[in-house]
Amino acid sequence: MLNFIVCGIAGHMGGNILELLKDDGQARVVCGVDVKKPENFAGKVFSRFEEVDVKADAVIDFSSPACLADELCYCTKNGVPAVIAATGYTPAQLEAMKEAAKKTAIFRTANFSVGVNLLVRLVREAAAFLGEKFDVEIVEKHHNLKKDAPSGTALMLADAANSAFAQKKPYIYGREGMTGARGREIGLHAVRGGTIVGEHDVLFCGEDEIVTLSHSARSKKVFAAGAIRAAKWIAGKPAGMYDMNDLLGNP
Ligand SMILES: NC(=O)c1ccc[n+]([C@@H]2O[C@H](COP(=O)([O-])OP(=O)(O)OC[C@H]3O[C@@H](n4cnc5c(N)ncnc54)[C@H](O)[C@@H]3O)[C@@H](O)[C@H]2O)c1
């Protein structure tokens, strides 16, 4: 039986992880880390990683960037792999993950759905096929509680499109006022409202034609299931940085 620590256990995603692992024959939640108390977990919940006195096969982190330093310290010190699912990290924090990956296994993706990871590949291919002349615009829609914008997935999609261009395009986050004609850029736009789980549209706008590639998540369960799959996969893996391409296989 694999033992997982869930960071952000009292949150929406933490709840989904608990629900899915309730009847799992291969893995269980051994403890949680959260500043809040979850309603449906009888085990130990620590408010900081510093206090964790439990051994585990992996950490699943659906909390916030505020937990990262503490968590990486625990994981590298104890040789515990981490599946980092939260979003909104700074470039310095992404560097810190790479540094930690020299000592333990770190799995990071802004989106655990298989469908979005297919979308990333299709966007890369579409950008390469359509070329520079098609303007790329990304519209993402999420629930009204989401803290970061644009979504980590939107940035992942922008990076995928940009990887097809020899000279990288800068990102423009929304537009307002007298912006003038559109430049050589990728536009990212965040819509927030109600209970939208996660919608991503990537528009390739050419002369007299538009290609739209899109993904719609209908429940948060899809992300929780992906993170659990990643945690089972990464348990016992050597130090290094891993992502969905490692889990799903490279094309
Ligand atoms: N990678 C993916 O596929 C994916 C999918 C869905 C959500 N997410 C990301 O996961 C994160 C959580 O999403 P959510 O909807 O469950 O949010 P949420 O606000 O419902 O839950 C976050 C939980 O983390 C806890 N937390 C926050 N900061 C903390 C800290 N410093 N120390 C201890 N606990 C802390 C909060 O108390 C809360 O219980 C977000 O960053 C979201 O963007 C990623």
The ligand as a Tripos MOL2 file, in Angstrom:
@<TRIPOS>MOLECULE
LIG
   44    48     1     0     0
SMALL
NO_CHARGES

@<TRIPOS>ATOM
      1 N1         -2.6130   20.8060  -12.0040 N.am      1 LIG1
      2 C1         -3.9350   20.6320  -12.1370 C.2       1 LIG1
      3 O1         -4.4080   19.8010  -12.9510 O.2       1 LIG1
      4 C2         -4.8620   21.4390  -11.2720 C.ar      1 LIG1
      5 C3         -6.2550   21.2060  -11.3100 C.ar      1 LIG1
      6 C4         -7.0760   21.9110  -10.4420 C.ar      1 LIG1
      7 C5         -6.5280   22.8590   -9.5760 C.ar      1 LIG1
      8 N2         -5.1850   23.0860   -9.5980 N.ar      1 LIG1
      9 C6         -4.5450   24.0380   -8.6700 C.3       1 LIG1
     10 O2         -4.5620   23.4550   -7.3680 O.3       1 LIG1
     11 C7         -4.5940   24.4920   -6.3830 C.3       1 LIG1
     12 C8         -5.7130   24.2210   -5.3910 C.3       1 LIG1
     13 O3         -6.9710   24.3030   -6.0400 O.3       1 LIG1
     14 P1         -8.3290   24.1850   -5.1760 P.3       1 LIG1
     15 O4         -9.4360   24.4880   -6.1310 O.co2     1 LIG1
     16 O5         -8.3750   22.9070   -4.4100 O.co2     1 LIG1
     17 O6         -8.1480   25.4270   -4.1670 O.3       1 LIG1
     18 P2         -8.7180   25.5780   -2.7010 P.3       1 LIG1
     19 O7         -8.5360   27.0250   -2.3560 O.co2     1 LIG1
     20 O8        -10.0700   24.9830   -2.5880 O.co2     1 LIG1
     21 O9         -7.7330   24.6910   -1.7780 O.3       1 LIG1
     22 C9         -6.4210   25.0640   -1.4470 C.3       1 LIG1
     23 C10        -6.1130   24.5130   -0.0560 C.3       1 LIG1
     24 O10        -4.7210   24.7620    0.2230 O.3       1 LIG1
     25 C11        -4.6140   25.2900    1.5260 C.3       1 LIG1
     26 N3         -3.4520   26.1650    1.6070 N.ar      1 LIG1
     27 C12        -3.2040   27.2800    0.8740 C.ar      1 LIG1
     28 N4         -2.0390   27.8390    1.2350 N.ar      1 LIG1
     29 C13        -1.5390   27.0670    2.2290 C.ar      1 LIG1
     30 C14        -0.3470   27.1370    3.0130 C.ar      1 LIG1
     31 N5          0.5640   28.1100    2.8470 N.pl3     1 LIG1
     32 N6         -0.1450   26.1680    3.9430 N.ar      1 LIG1
     33 C15        -1.0310   25.1660    4.1140 C.ar      1 LIG1
     34 N7         -2.1860   25.0570    3.3830 N.ar      1 LIG1
     35 C16        -2.4300   25.9920    2.4640 C.ar      1 LIG1
     36 C17        -5.9160   26.0640    1.7600 C.3       1 LIG1
     37 O11        -6.1920   26.2020    3.1600 O.3       1 LIG1
     38 C18        -6.9360   25.1940    1.0500 C.3       1 LIG1
     39 O12        -7.5080   24.2300    1.9140 O.3       1 LIG1
     40 C19        -4.7130   25.8020   -7.1670 C.3       1 LIG1
     41 O13        -3.4210   26.3580   -7.3270 O.3       1 LIG1
     42 C20        -5.2700   25.3590   -8.5210 C.3       1 LIG1
     43 O14        -4.9480   26.2420   -9.5750 O.3       1 LIG1
     44 C21        -4.3530   22.3980  -10.4260 C.ar      1 LIG1
@<TRIPOS>BOND
     1     1     2 1
     2     2     3 2
     3     2     4 1
     4     4     5 ar
     5     4    44 ar
     6     5     6 ar
     7     6     7 ar
     8     7     8 ar
     9     8     9 1
    10     8    44 ar
    11     9    10 1
    12     9    42 1
    13    10    11 1
    14    11    12 1
    15    11    40 1
    16    12    13 1
    17    13    14 1
    18    14    15 2
    19    14    16 1
    20    14    17 1
    21    17    18 1
    22    18    19 2
    23    18    20 1
    24    18    21 1
    25    21    22 1
    26    22    23 1
    27    23    24 1
    28    23    38 1
    29    24    25 1
    30    25    26 1
    31    25    36 1
    32    26    27 ar
    33    26    35 ar
    34    27    28 ar
    35    28    29 ar
    36    29    30 ar
    37    29    35 ar
    38    30    31 1
    39    30    32 ar
    40    32    33 ar
    41    33    34 ar
    42    34    35 ar
    43    36    37 1
    44    36    38 1
    45    38    39 1
    46    40    41 1
    47    40    42 1
    48    42    43 1
@<TRIPOS>SUBSTRUCTURE
     1 LIG1         1 GROUP 0 **** ****
